[in-house]
């Protein structure tokens, strides 16, 4: 989340903070643009940063991959059951 600057911040610090906010908005919109409408509604909250959205999506889909692999590995192989 972009940090709020104190009153005595220098112009360089203000410019860097502004650039960081702009970069976060661009990244967030780029990520959200690739989502379907149902997911967009879930992640398009103004409080979320690009990194928060990225981490949430990564956690969701990494978990789905693990479950799918577990399902595939637990399926018996047909050739072993047929004896040939």
PyMOL Python script that loads the backbone (N, CA, C, O; Angstrom):
from pymol import cmd

cmd.read_pdbstr("""\
ATOM      1  N   UNK A   1       0.848  -1.161   0.000  1.00  0.00           N
ATOM      2  CA  UNK A   1       0.000   0.000   0.000  1.00  0.00           C
ATOM      3  C   UNK A   1       0.899   1.231   0.000  1.00  0.00           C
ATOM      4  O   UNK A   1       1.844   1.298   0.787  1.00  0.00           O
ATOM      5  N   UNK A   2       0.630   2.191  -0.853  1.00  0.00           N
ATOM      6  CA  UNK A   2       1.447   3.398  -0.865  1.00  0.00           C
ATOM      7  C   UNK A   2       1.417   4.099   0.486  1.00  0.00           C
ATOM      8  O   UNK A   2       0.376   4.193   1.136  1.00  0.00           O
ATOM      9  N   UNK A   3       2.567   4.580   0.885  1.00  0.00           N
ATOM     10  CA  UNK A   3       2.715   5.204   2.198  1.00  0.00           C
ATOM     11  C   UNK A   3       2.333   6.678   2.114  1.00  0.00           C
ATOM     12  O   UNK A   3       2.699   7.377   1.168  1.00  0.00           O
ATOM     13  N   UNK A   4       1.595   7.135   3.114  1.00  0.00           N
ATOM     14  CA  UNK A   4       1.268   8.562   3.200  1.00  0.00           C
ATOM     15  C   UNK A   4       2.494   9.311   3.698  1.00  0.00           C
ATOM     16  O   UNK A   4       3.133   8.895   4.664  1.00  0.00           O
ATOM     17  N   UNK A   5       2.818  10.404   3.043  1.00  0.00           N
ATOM     18  CA  UNK A   5       4.001  11.173   3.400  1.00  0.00           C
ATOM     19  C   UNK A   5       3.678  12.209   4.465  1.00  0.00           C
ATOM     20  O   UNK A   5       2.571  12.748   4.487  1.00  0.00           O
ATOM     21  N   UNK A   6       4.629  12.493   5.346  1.00  0.00           N
ATOM     22  CA  UNK A   6       4.412  13.550   6.336  1.00  0.00           C
ATOM     23  C   UNK A   6       4.465  14.920   5.670  1.00  0.00           C
ATOM     24  O   UNK A   6       4.878  15.043   4.517  1.00  0.00           O
ATOM     25  N   UNK A   7       4.053  15.925   6.387  1.00  0.00           N
ATOM     26  CA  UNK A   7       4.022  17.301   5.874  1.00  0.00           C
ATOM     27  C   UNK A   7       5.400  17.791   5.444  1.00  0.00           C
ATOM     28  O   UNK A   7       5.515  18.541   4.475  1.00  0.00           O
ATOM     29  N   UNK A   8       6.452  17.373   6.158  1.00  0.00           N
ATOM     30  CA  UNK A   8       7.797  17.883   5.879  1.00  0.00           C
ATOM     31  C   UNK A   8       8.529  17.085   4.795  1.00  0.00           C
ATOM     32  O   UNK A   8       9.751  17.187   4.690  1.00  0.00           O
ATOM     33  N   UNK A   9       7.828  16.312   4.004  1.00  0.00           N
ATOM     34  CA  UNK A   9       8.461  15.522   2.941  1.00  0.00           C
ATOM     35  C   UNK A   9       8.993  16.445   1.844  1.00  0.00           C
ATOM     36  O   UNK A   9       8.415  17.491   1.548  1.00  0.00           O
ATOM     37  N   UNK A  10      10.101  16.028   1.258  1.00  0.00           N
ATOM     38  CA  UNK A  10      10.715  16.830   0.194  1.00  0.00           C
ATOM     39  C   UNK A  10       9.971  16.609  -1.126  1.00  0.00           C
ATOM     40  O   UNK A  10       9.158  15.696  -1.262  1.00  0.00           O
ATOM     41  N   UNK A  11      10.276  17.468  -2.081  1.00  0.00           N
ATOM     42  CA  UNK A  11       9.646  17.342  -3.393  1.00  0.00           C
ATOM     43  C   UNK A  11      10.014  16.025  -4.067  1.00  0.00           C
ATOM     44  O   UNK A  11       9.191  15.433  -4.765  1.00  0.00           O
ATOM     45  N   UNK A  12      11.248  15.565  -3.862  1.00  0.00           N
ATOM     46  CA  UNK A  12      11.674  14.288  -4.433  1.00  0.00           C
ATOM     47  C   UNK A  12      10.867  13.134  -3.855  1.00  0.00           C
ATOM     48  O   UNK A  12      10.452  12.233  -4.583  1.00  0.00           O
ATOM     49  N   UNK A  13      10.648  13.166  -2.545  1.00  0.00           N
ATOM     50  CA  UNK A  13       9.864  12.121  -1.892  1.00  0.00           C
ATOM     51  C   UNK A  13       8.422  12.139  -2.384  1.00  0.00           C
ATOM     52  O   UNK A  13       7.817  11.088  -2.597  1.00  0.00           O
ATOM     53  N   UNK A  14       7.882  13.328  -2.561  1.00  0.00           N
ATOM     54  CA  UNK A  14       6.511  13.449  -3.070  1.00  0.00           C
ATOM     55  C   UNK A  14       6.416  12.928  -4.505  1.00  0.00           C
ATOM     56  O   UNK A  14       5.449  12.251  -4.856  1.00  0.00           O
ATOM     57  N   UNK A  15       7.396  13.234  -5.317  1.00  0.00           N
ATOM     58  CA  UNK A  15       7.399  12.766  -6.706  1.00  0.00           C
ATOM     59  C   UNK A  15       7.521  11.236  -6.757  1.00  0.00           C
ATOM     60  O   UNK A  15       6.838  10.579  -7.542  1.00  0.00           O
ATOM     61  N   UNK A  16       8.394  10.684  -5.917  1.00  0.00           N
ATOM     62  CA  UNK A  16       8.567   9.227  -5.884  1.00  0.00           C
ATOM     63  C   UNK A  16       7.281   8.546  -5.413  1.00  0.00           C
ATOM     64  O   UNK A  16       6.896   7.509  -5.951  1.00  0.00           O
ATOM     65  N   UNK A  17       6.625   9.121  -4.420  1.00  0.00           N
ATOM     66  CA  UNK A  17       5.378   8.553  -3.915  1.00  0.00           C
ATOM     67  C   UNK A  17       4.285   8.628  -4.979  1.00  0.00           C
ATOM     68  O   UNK A  17       3.510   7.687  -5.148  1.00  0.00           O
ATOM     69  N   UNK A  18       4.227   9.732  -5.681  1.00  0.00           N
ATOM     70  CA  UNK A  18       3.244   9.899  -6.743  1.00  0.00           C
ATOM     71  C   UNK A  18       3.484   8.888  -7.860  1.00  0.00           C
ATOM     72  O   UNK A  18       2.542   8.301  -8.393  1.00  0.00           O
ATOM     73  N   UNK A  19       4.748   8.693  -8.204  1.00  0.00           N
ATOM     74  CA  UNK A  19       5.100   7.729  -9.245  1.00  0.00           C
ATOM     75  C   UNK A  19       4.750   6.309  -8.804  1.00  0.00           C
ATOM     76  O   UNK A  19       4.278   5.505  -9.608  1.00  0.00           O
ATOM     77  N   UNK A  20       4.983   6.004  -7.527  1.00  0.00           N
ATOM     78  CA  UNK A  20       4.650   4.686  -6.989  1.00  0.00           C
ATOM     79  C   UNK A  20       3.143   4.444  -7.063  1.00  0.00           C
ATOM     80  O   UNK A  20       2.710   3.359  -7.452  1.00  0.00           O
ATOM     81  N   UNK A  21       2.347   5.437  -6.697  1.00  0.00           N
ATOM     82  CA  UNK A  21       0.891   5.300  -6.761  1.00  0.00           C
ATOM     83  C   UNK A  21       0.429   5.083  -8.202  1.00  0.00           C
ATOM     84  O   UNK A  21      -0.425   4.237  -8.468  1.00  0.00           O
ATOM     85  N   UNK A  22       0.998   5.850  -9.121  1.00  0.00           N
ATOM     86  CA  UNK A  22       0.626   5.730 -10.525  1.00  0.00           C
ATOM     87  C   UNK A  22       0.983   4.333 -11.054  1.00  0.00           C
ATOM     88  O   UNK A  22       0.203   3.716 -11.779  1.00  0.00           O
ATOM     89  N   UNK A  23       2.166   3.849 -10.681  1.00  0.00           N
ATOM     90  CA  UNK A  23       2.608   2.515 -11.098  1.00  0.00           C
ATOM     91  C   UNK A  23       1.673   1.444 -10.528  1.00  0.00           C
ATOM     92  O   UNK A  23       1.323   0.494 -11.229  1.00  0.00           O
ATOM     93  N   UNK A  24       1.273   1.588  -9.278  1.00  0.00           N
ATOM     94  CA  UNK A  24       0.382   0.617  -8.649  1.00  0.00           C
ATOM     95  C   UNK A  24      -0.975   0.603  -9.346  1.00  0.00           C
ATOM     96  O   UNK A  24      -1.544  -0.465  -9.569  1.00  0.00           O
ATOM     97  N   UNK A  25      -1.492   1.767  -9.686  1.00  0.00           N
ATOM     98  CA  UNK A  25      -2.788   1.854 -10.375  1.00  0.00           C
ATOM     99  C   UNK A  25      -2.713   1.183 -11.737  1.00  0.00           C
ATOM    100  O   UNK A  25      -3.622   0.445 -12.116  1.00  0.00           O
ATOM    101  N   UNK A  26      -1.629   1.435 -12.482  1.00  0.00           N
ATOM    102  CA  UNK A  26      -1.470   0.817 -13.797  1.00  0.00           C
ATOM    103  C   UNK A  26      -1.371  -0.704 -13.695  1.00  0.00           C
ATOM    104  O   UNK A  26      -2.009  -1.421 -14.465  1.00  0.00           O
ATOM    105  N   UNK A  27      -0.577  -1.194 -12.751  1.00  0.00           N
ATOM    106  CA  UNK A  27      -0.429  -2.639 -12.569  1.00  0.00           C
ATOM    107  C   UNK A  27      -1.744  -3.276 -12.138  1.00  0.00           C
ATOM    108  O   UNK A  27      -2.126  -4.335 -12.637  1.00  0.00           O
ATOM    109  N   UNK A  28      -2.426  -2.627 -11.216  1.00  0.00           N
ATOM    110  CA  UNK A  28      -3.700  -3.147 -10.725  1.00  0.00           C
ATOM    111  C   UNK A  28      -4.710  -3.244 -11.869  1.00  0.00           C
ATOM    112  O   UNK A  28      -5.394  -4.258 -12.007  1.00  0.00           O
ATOM    113  N   UNK A  29      -4.805  -2.205 -12.682  1.00  0.00           N
ATOM    114  CA  UNK A  29      -5.749  -2.219 -13.792  1.00  0.00           C
ATOM    115  C   UNK A  29      -5.364  -3.243 -14.855  1.00  0.00           C
ATOM    116  O   UNK A  29      -6.238  -3.834 -15.490  1.00  0.00           O
ATOM    117  N   UNK A  30      -4.073  -3.458 -15.053  1.00  0.00           N
ATOM    118  CA  UNK A  30      -3.617  -4.458 -16.005  1.00  0.00           C
ATOM    119  C   UNK A  30      -4.014  -5.863 -15.548  1.00  0.00           C
ATOM    120  O   UNK A  30      -4.461  -6.679 -16.354  1.00  0.00           O
ATOM    121  N   UNK A  31      -3.849  -6.138 -14.265  1.00  0.00           N
ATOM    122  CA  UNK A  31      -4.242  -7.435 -13.711  1.00  0.00           C
ATOM    123  C   UNK A  31      -5.756  -7.612 -13.800  1.00  0.00           C
ATOM    124  O   UNK A  31      -6.237  -8.657 -14.238  1.00  0.00           O
ATOM    125  N   UNK A  32      -6.504  -6.593 -13.385  1.00  0.00           N
ATOM    126  CA  UNK A  32      -7.965  -6.678 -13.382  1.00  0.00           C
ATOM    127  C   UNK A  32      -8.527  -6.811 -14.795  1.00  0.00           C
ATOM    128  O   UNK A  32      -9.569  -7.436 -14.994  1.00  0.00           O
ATOM    129  N   UNK A  33      -7.847  -6.230 -15.766  1.00  0.00           N
ATOM    130  CA  UNK A  33      -8.310  -6.298 -17.148  1.00  0.00           C
ATOM    131  C   UNK A  33      -8.308  -7.729 -17.668  1.00  0.00           C
ATOM    132  O   UNK A  33      -9.101  -8.060 -18.548  1.00  0.00           O
ATOM    133  N   UNK A  34      -7.449  -8.569 -17.152  1.00  0.00           N
ATOM    134  CA  UNK A  34      -7.368  -9.952 -17.597  1.00  0.00           C
ATOM    135  C   UNK A  34      -8.349 -10.883 -16.908  1.00  0.00           C
ATOM    136  O   UNK A  34      -8.427 -12.059 -17.262  1.00  0.00           O
ATOM    137  N   UNK A  35      -9.088 -10.395 -15.950  1.00  0.00           N
ATOM    138  CA  UNK A  35     -10.023 -11.240 -15.210  1.00  0.00           C
ATOM    139  C   UNK A  35     -11.409 -11.244 -15.836  1.00  0.00           C
ATOM    140  O   UNK A  35     -11.805 -10.290 -16.506  1.00  0.00           O
ATOM    141  N   UNK A  36     -12.139 -12.326 -15.610  1.00  0.00           N
ATOM    142  CA  UNK A  36     -13.535 -12.370 -16.020  1.00  0.00           C
ATOM    143  C   UNK A  36     -14.342 -11.464 -15.104  1.00  0.00           C
ATOM    144  O   UNK A  36     -13.868 -11.071 -14.038  1.00  0.00           O
ATOM    145  N   UNK A  37     -15.564 -11.130 -15.518  1.00  0.00           N
ATOM    146  CA  UNK A  37     -16.390 -10.184 -14.778  1.00  0.00           C
ATOM    147  C   UNK A  37     -16.654 -10.613 -13.340  1.00  0.00           C
ATOM    148  O   UNK A  37     -16.637  -9.785 -12.429  1.00  0.00           O
ATOM    149  N   UNK A  38     -16.898 -11.910 -13.133  1.00  0.00           N
ATOM    150  CA  UNK A  38     -17.184 -12.390 -11.778  1.00  0.00           C
ATOM    151  C   UNK A  38     -15.995 -12.157 -10.841  1.00  0.00           C
ATOM    152  O   UNK A  38     -16.168 -11.734  -9.698  1.00  0.00           O
ATOM    153  N   UNK A  39     -14.786 -12.437 -11.340  1.00  0.00           N
ATOM    154  CA  UNK A  39     -13.591 -12.230 -10.532  1.00  0.00           C
ATOM    155  C   UNK A  39     -13.273 -10.748 -10.387  1.00  0.00           C
ATOM    156  O   UNK A  39     -12.783 -10.309  -9.346  1.00  0.00           O
ATOM    157  N   UNK A  40     -13.554  -9.986 -11.432  1.00  0.00           N
ATOM    158  CA  UNK A  40     -13.288  -8.551 -11.391  1.00  0.00           C
ATOM    159  C   UNK A  40     -14.020  -7.911 -10.224  1.00  0.00           C
ATOM    160  O   UNK A  40     -13.449  -7.101  -9.493  1.00  0.00           O
ATOM    161  N   UNK A  41     -15.284  -8.275 -10.052  1.00  0.00           N
ATOM    162  CA  UNK A  41     -16.081  -7.708  -8.961  1.00  0.00           C
ATOM    163  C   UNK A  41     -15.489  -8.041  -7.597  1.00  0.00           C
ATOM    164  O   UNK A  41     -15.575  -7.236  -6.670  1.00  0.00           O
ATOM    165  N   UNK A  42     -14.891  -9.219  -7.469  1.00  0.00           N
ATOM    166  CA  UNK A  42     -14.308  -9.627  -6.187  1.00  0.00           C
ATOM    167  C   UNK A  42     -13.028  -8.869  -5.864  1.00  0.00           C
ATOM    168  O   UNK A  42     -12.779  -8.540  -4.704  1.00  0.00           O
ATOM    169  N   UNK A  43     -12.212  -8.587  -6.882  1.00  0.00           N
ATOM    170  CA  UNK A  43     -10.883  -8.026  -6.646  1.00  0.00           C
ATOM    171  C   UNK A  43     -10.775  -6.532  -6.946  1.00  0.00           C
ATOM    172  O   UNK A  43      -9.712  -5.955  -6.718  1.00  0.00           O
ATOM    173  N   UNK A  44     -11.816  -5.889  -7.441  1.00  0.00           N
ATOM    174  CA  UNK A  44     -11.730  -4.496  -7.871  1.00  0.00           C
ATOM    175  C   UNK A  44     -11.950  -3.493  -6.733  1.00  0.00           C
ATOM    176  O   UNK A  44     -12.353  -2.357  -6.981  1.00  0.00           O
ATOM    177  N   UNK A  45     -11.696  -3.893  -5.528  1.00  0.00           N
ATOM    178  CA  UNK A  45     -11.848  -2.997  -4.377  1.00  0.00           C
ATOM    179  C   UNK A  45     -10.725  -1.956  -4.379  1.00  0.00           C
ATOM    180  O   UNK A  45      -9.571  -2.287  -4.651  1.00  0.00           O
ATOM    181  N   UNK A  46     -11.058  -0.717  -4.080  1.00  0.00           N
ATOM    182  CA  UNK A  46     -10.057   0.359  -4.097  1.00  0.00           C
ATOM    183  C   UNK A  46      -8.982   0.191  -3.031  1.00  0.00           C
ATOM    184  O   UNK A  46      -7.895   0.752  -3.161  1.00  0.00           O
ATOM    185  N   UNK A  47      -9.269  -0.576  -1.978  1.00  0.00           N
ATOM    186  CA  UNK A  47      -8.286  -0.757  -0.903  1.00  0.00           C
ATOM    187  C   UNK A  47      -7.180  -1.726  -1.296  1.00  0.00           C
ATOM    188  O   UNK A  47      -6.103  -1.712  -0.699  1.00  0.00           O
ATOM    189  N   UNK A  48      -7.431  -2.564  -2.289  1.00  0.00           N
ATOM    190  CA  UNK A  48      -6.445  -3.554  -2.698  1.00  0.00           C
ATOM    191  C   UNK A  48      -5.374  -2.923  -3.583  1.00  0.00           C
ATOM    192  O   UNK A  48      -5.670  -2.116  -4.465  1.00  0.00           O
ATOM    193  N   UNK A  49      -4.136  -3.303  -3.331  1.00  0.00           N
ATOM    194  CA  UNK A  49      -3.046  -2.875  -4.201  1.00  0.00           C
ATOM    195  C   UNK A  49      -2.823  -3.956  -5.252  1.00  0.00           C
ATOM    196  O   UNK A  49      -3.390  -5.045  -5.158  1.00  0.00           O
ATOM    197  N   UNK A  50      -2.009  -3.657  -6.238  1.00  0.00           N
ATOM    198  CA  UNK A  50      -1.703  -4.632  -7.283  1.00  0.00           C
ATOM    199  C   UNK A  50      -1.063  -5.876  -6.675  1.00  0.00           C
ATOM    200  O   UNK A  50      -1.380  -6.995  -7.078  1.00  0.00           O
ATOM    201  N   UNK A  51      -0.179  -5.693  -5.724  1.00  0.00           N
ATOM    202  CA  UNK A  51       0.505  -6.832  -5.107  1.00  0.00           C
ATOM    203  C   UNK A  51      -0.466  -7.687  -4.298  1.00  0.00           C
ATOM    204  O   UNK A  51      -0.340  -8.912  -4.290  1.00  0.00           O
ATOM    205  N   UNK A  52      -1.420  -7.075  -3.624  1.00  0.00           N
ATOM    206  CA  UNK A  52      -2.409  -7.837  -2.861  1.00  0.00           C
ATOM    207  C   UNK A  52      -3.266  -8.687  -3.793  1.00  0.00           C
ATOM    208  O   UNK A  52      -3.556  -9.844  -3.489  1.00  0.00           O
ATOM    209  N   UNK A  53      -3.673  -8.115  -4.931  1.00  0.00           N
ATOM    210  CA  UNK A  53      -4.480  -8.849  -5.899  1.00  0.00           C
ATOM    211  C   UNK A  53      -3.665  -9.991  -6.491  1.00  0.00           C
ATOM    212  O   UNK A  53      -4.156 -11.113  -6.612  1.00  0.00           O
ATOM    213  N   UNK A  54      -2.423  -9.704  -6.859  1.00  0.00           N
ATOM    214  CA  UNK A  54      -1.546 -10.721  -7.445  1.00  0.00           C
ATOM    215  C   UNK A  54      -1.348 -11.882  -6.479  1.00  0.00           C
ATOM    216  O   UNK A  54      -1.452 -13.042  -6.876  1.00  0.00           O
ATOM    217  N   UNK A  55      -1.066 -11.581  -5.216  1.00  0.00           N
ATOM    218  CA  UNK A  55      -0.848 -12.631  -4.213  1.00  0.00           C
ATOM    219  C   UNK A  55      -2.109 -13.470  -4.006  1.00  0.00           C
ATOM    220  O   UNK A  55      -2.029 -14.693  -3.890  1.00  0.00           O
ATOM    221  N   UNK A  56      -3.278 -12.813  -3.959  1.00  0.00           N
ATOM    222  CA  UNK A  56      -4.534 -13.542  -3.762  1.00  0.00           C
ATOM    223  C   UNK A  56      -4.811 -14.476  -4.932  1.00  0.00           C
ATOM    224  O   UNK A  56      -5.218 -15.620  -4.730  1.00  0.00           O
ATOM    225  N   UNK A  57      -4.592 -13.996  -6.156  1.00  0.00           N
ATOM    226  CA  UNK A  57      -4.814 -14.844  -7.327  1.00  0.00           C
ATOM    227  C   UNK A  57      -3.807 -15.985  -7.385  1.00  0.00           C
ATOM    228  O   UNK A  57      -4.157 -17.115  -7.726  1.00  0.00           O
ATOM    229  N   UNK A  58      -2.561 -15.686  -7.051  1.00  0.00           N
ATOM    230  CA  UNK A  58      -1.534 -16.721  -7.064  1.00  0.00           C
ATOM    231  C   UNK A  58      -1.855 -17.809  -6.040  1.00  0.00           C
ATOM    232  O   UNK A  58      -1.694 -18.995  -6.329  1.00  0.00           O
ATOM    233  N   UNK A  59      -2.301 -17.421  -4.861  1.00  0.00           N
ATOM    234  CA  UNK A  59      -2.649 -18.391  -3.830  1.00  0.00           C
ATOM    235  C   UNK A  59      -3.821 -19.255  -4.294  1.00  0.00           C
ATOM    236  O   UNK A  59      -3.813 -20.471  -4.104  1.00  0.00           O
ATOM    237  N   UNK A  60      -4.821 -18.629  -4.898  1.00  0.00           N
ATOM    238  CA  UNK A  60      -5.996 -19.359  -5.354  1.00  0.00           C
ATOM    239  C   UNK A  60      -5.616 -20.375  -6.419  1.00  0.00           C
ATOM    240  O   UNK A  60      -6.004 -21.539  -6.321  1.00  0.00           O
ATOM    241  N   UNK A  61      -4.878 -19.968  -7.421  1.00  0.00           N
ATOM    242  CA  UNK A  61      -4.580 -20.867  -8.532  1.00  0.00           C
ATOM    243  C   UNK A  61      -3.471 -21.858  -8.216  1.00  0.00           C
ATOM    244  O   UNK A  61      -3.461 -22.950  -8.785  1.00  0.00           O
ATOM    245  N   UNK A  62      -2.555 -21.529  -7.348  1.00  0.00           N
ATOM    246  CA  UNK A  62      -1.562 -22.512  -6.924  1.00  0.00           C
ATOM    247  C   UNK A  62      -2.238 -23.634  -6.141  1.00  0.00           C
ATOM    248  O   UNK A  62      -1.860 -24.797  -6.272  1.00  0.00           O
ATOM    249  N   UNK A  63      -3.234 -23.291  -5.328  1.00  0.00           N
ATOM    250  CA  UNK A  63      -3.990 -24.286  -4.579  1.00  0.00           C
ATOM    251  C   UNK A  63      -4.763 -25.185  -5.536  1.00  0.00           C
ATOM    252  O   UNK A  63      -4.812 -26.399  -5.339  1.00  0.00           O
ATOM    253  N   UNK A  64      -5.372 -24.599  -6.580  1.00  0.00           N
ATOM    254  CA  UNK A  64      -6.100 -25.390  -7.565  1.00  0.00           C
ATOM    255  C   UNK A  64      -5.177 -26.363  -8.279  1.00  0.00           C
ATOM    256  O   UNK A  64      -5.575 -27.497  -8.548  1.00  0.00           O
ATOM    257  N   UNK A  65      -3.937 -25.944  -8.598  1.00  0.00           N
ATOM    258  CA  UNK A  65      -2.980 -26.826  -9.262  1.00  0.00           C
ATOM    259  C   UNK A  65      -2.629 -28.019  -8.367  1.00  0.00           C
ATOM    260  O   UNK A  65      -2.556 -29.153  -8.840  1.00  0.00           O
ATOM    261  N   UNK A  66      -2.415 -27.763  -7.096  1.00  0.00           N
ATOM    262  CA  UNK A  66      -2.056 -28.831  -6.162  1.00  0.00           C
ATOM    263  C   UNK A  66      -3.203 -29.831  -6.055  1.00  0.00           C
ATOM    264  O   UNK A  66      -2.965 -31.038  -6.041  1.00  0.00           O
ATOM    265  N   UNK A  67      -4.420 -29.355  -5.980  1.00  0.00           N
ATOM    266  CA  UNK A  67      -5.576 -30.248  -5.878  1.00  0.00           C
ATOM    267  C   UNK A  67      -5.715 -31.077  -7.153  1.00  0.00           C
ATOM    268  O   UNK A  67      -5.994 -32.274  -7.088  1.00  0.00           O
ATOM    269  N   UNK A  68      -5.521 -30.447  -8.311  1.00  0.00           N
ATOM    270  CA  UNK A  68      -5.622 -31.170  -9.582  1.00  0.00           C
ATOM    271  C   UNK A  68      -4.537 -32.239  -9.682  1.00  0.00           C
ATOM    272  O   UNK A  68      -4.818 -33.354 -10.121  1.00  0.00           O
ATOM    273  N   UNK A  69      -3.314 -31.924  -9.286  1.00  0.00           N
ATOM    274  CA  UNK A  69      -2.238 -32.908  -9.329  1.00  0.00           C
ATOM    275  C   UNK A  69      -2.527 -34.073  -8.387  1.00  0.00           C
ATOM    276  O   UNK A  69      -2.279 -35.232  -8.721  1.00  0.00           O
ATOM    277  N   UNK A  70      -3.048 -33.755  -7.217  1.00  0.00           N
ATOM    278  CA  UNK A  70      -3.365 -34.804  -6.252  1.00  0.00           C
ATOM    279  C   UNK A  70      -4.430 -35.726  -6.830  1.00  0.00           C
ATOM    280  O   UNK A  70      -4.361 -36.944  -6.660  1.00  0.00           O
ATOM    281  N   UNK A  71      -5.411 -35.148  -7.511  1.00  0.00           N
ATOM    282  CA  UNK A  71      -6.473 -35.940  -8.108  1.00  0.00           C
ATOM    283  C   UNK A  71      -5.910 -36.848  -9.201  1.00  0.00           C
ATOM    284  O   UNK A  71      -6.268 -38.023  -9.281  1.00  0.00           O
ATOM    285  N   UNK A  72      -5.035 -36.308 -10.036  1.00  0.00           N
ATOM    286  CA  UNK A  72      -4.442 -37.091 -11.128  1.00  0.00           C
ATOM    287  C   UNK A  72      -3.599 -38.235 -10.569  1.00  0.00           C
ATOM    288  O   UNK A  72      -3.679 -39.358 -11.066  1.00  0.00           O
ATOM    289  N   UNK A  73      -2.797 -37.966  -9.551  1.00  0.00           N
ATOM    290  CA  UNK A  73      -1.926 -38.996  -8.996  1.00  0.00           C
ATOM    291  C   UNK A  73      -2.688 -40.079  -8.248  1.00  0.00           C
ATOM    292  O   UNK A  73      -2.188 -41.193  -8.095  1.00  0.00           O
ATOM    293  N   UNK A  74      -3.879 -39.770  -7.787  1.00  0.00           N
ATOM    294  CA  UNK A  74      -4.662 -40.748  -7.037  1.00  0.00           C
ATOM    295  C   UNK A  74      -5.479 -41.654  -7.948  1.00  0.00           C
ATOM    296  O   UNK A  74      -6.039 -42.644  -7.476  1.00  0.00           O
ATOM    297  N   UNK A  75      -5.563 -41.346  -9.233  1.00  0.00           N
ATOM    298  CA  UNK A  75      -6.328 -42.167 -10.173  1.00  0.00           C
ATOM    299  C   UNK A  75      -5.518 -43.429 -10.504  1.00  0.00           C
ATOM    300  O   UNK A  75      -4.330 -43.338 -10.812  1.00  0.00           O
ATOM    301  N   UNK A  76      -6.144 -44.580 -10.442  1.00  0.00           N
ATOM    302  CA  UNK A  76      -5.432 -45.818 -10.795  1.00  0.00           C
ATOM    303  C   UNK A  76      -5.155 -45.870 -12.288  1.00  0.00           C
ATOM    304  O   UNK A  76      -5.942 -45.369 -13.091  1.00  0.00           O
ATOM    305  N   UNK A  77      -4.054 -46.468 -12.648  1.00  0.00           N
ATOM    306  CA  UNK A  77      -3.700 -46.614 -14.045  1.00  0.00           C
ATOM    307  C   UNK A  77      -4.440 -47.811 -14.623  1.00  0.00           C
ATOM    308  O   UNK A  77      -4.364 -48.899 -14.053  1.00  0.00           O
ATOM    309  N   UNK A  78      -5.155 -47.651 -15.738  1.00  0.00           N
ATOM    310  CA  UNK A  78      -5.952 -48.759 -16.309  1.00  0.00           C
ATOM    311  C   UNK A  78      -5.107 -49.966 -16.697  1.00  0.00           C
ATOM    312  O   UNK A  78      -5.568 -51.096 -16.540  1.00  0.00           O
ATOM    313  N   UNK A  79      -3.903 -49.774 -17.193  1.00  0.00           N
ATOM    314  CA  UNK A  79      -3.100 -50.904 -17.633  1.00  0.00           C
ATOM    315  C   UNK A  79      -2.672 -51.768 -16.459  1.00  0.00           C
ATOM    316  O   UNK A  79      -2.454 -52.967 -16.635  1.00  0.00           O
ATOM    317  N   UNK A  80      -2.546 -51.207 -15.285  1.00  0.00           N
ATOM    318  CA  UNK A  80      -2.173 -51.997 -14.130  1.00  0.00           C
ATOM    319  C   UNK A  80      -3.348 -52.852 -13.644  1.00  0.00           C
ATOM    320  O   UNK A  80      -3.148 -53.945 -13.114  1.00  0.00           O
ATOM    321  N   UNK A  81      -4.562 -52.354 -13.826  1.00  0.00           N
ATOM    322  CA  UNK A  81      -5.733 -53.090 -13.398  1.00  0.00           C
ATOM    323  C   UNK A  81      -6.045 -54.227 -14.357  1.00  0.00           C
ATOM    324  O   UNK A  81      -6.566 -55.259 -13.934  1.00  0.00           O
ATOM    325  N   UNK A  82      -5.738 -54.062 -15.642  1.00  0.00           N
ATOM    326  CA  UNK A  82      -6.036 -55.086 -16.645  1.00  0.00           C
ATOM    327  C   UNK A  82      -5.023 -56.222 -16.602  1.00  0.00           C
ATOM    328  O   UNK A  82      -5.260 -57.287 -17.172  1.00  0.00           O
ATOM    329  N   UNK A  83      -3.936 -56.011 -15.955  1.00  0.00           N
ATOM    330  CA  UNK A  83      -2.909 -57.044 -15.867  1.00  0.00           C
ATOM    331  C   UNK A  83      -1.974 -57.057 -17.067  1.00  0.00           C
ATOM    332  O   UNK A  83      -1.177 -57.984 -17.216  1.00  0.00           O
ATOM    333  N   UNK A  84      -2.055 -56.067 -17.905  1.00  0.00           N
ATOM    334  CA  UNK A  84      -1.206 -56.089 -19.090  1.00  0.00           C
ATOM    335  C   UNK A  84      -0.506 -54.832 -19.241  1.00  0.00           C
ATOM    336  O   UNK A  84       0.261 -54.663 -20.189  1.00  0.00           O
TER     337      UNK A  84
END
""", "prot")
cmd.dss("prot")
cmd.show_as("cartoon", "prot")
cmd.util.cbc("prot")
cmd.orient("prot")
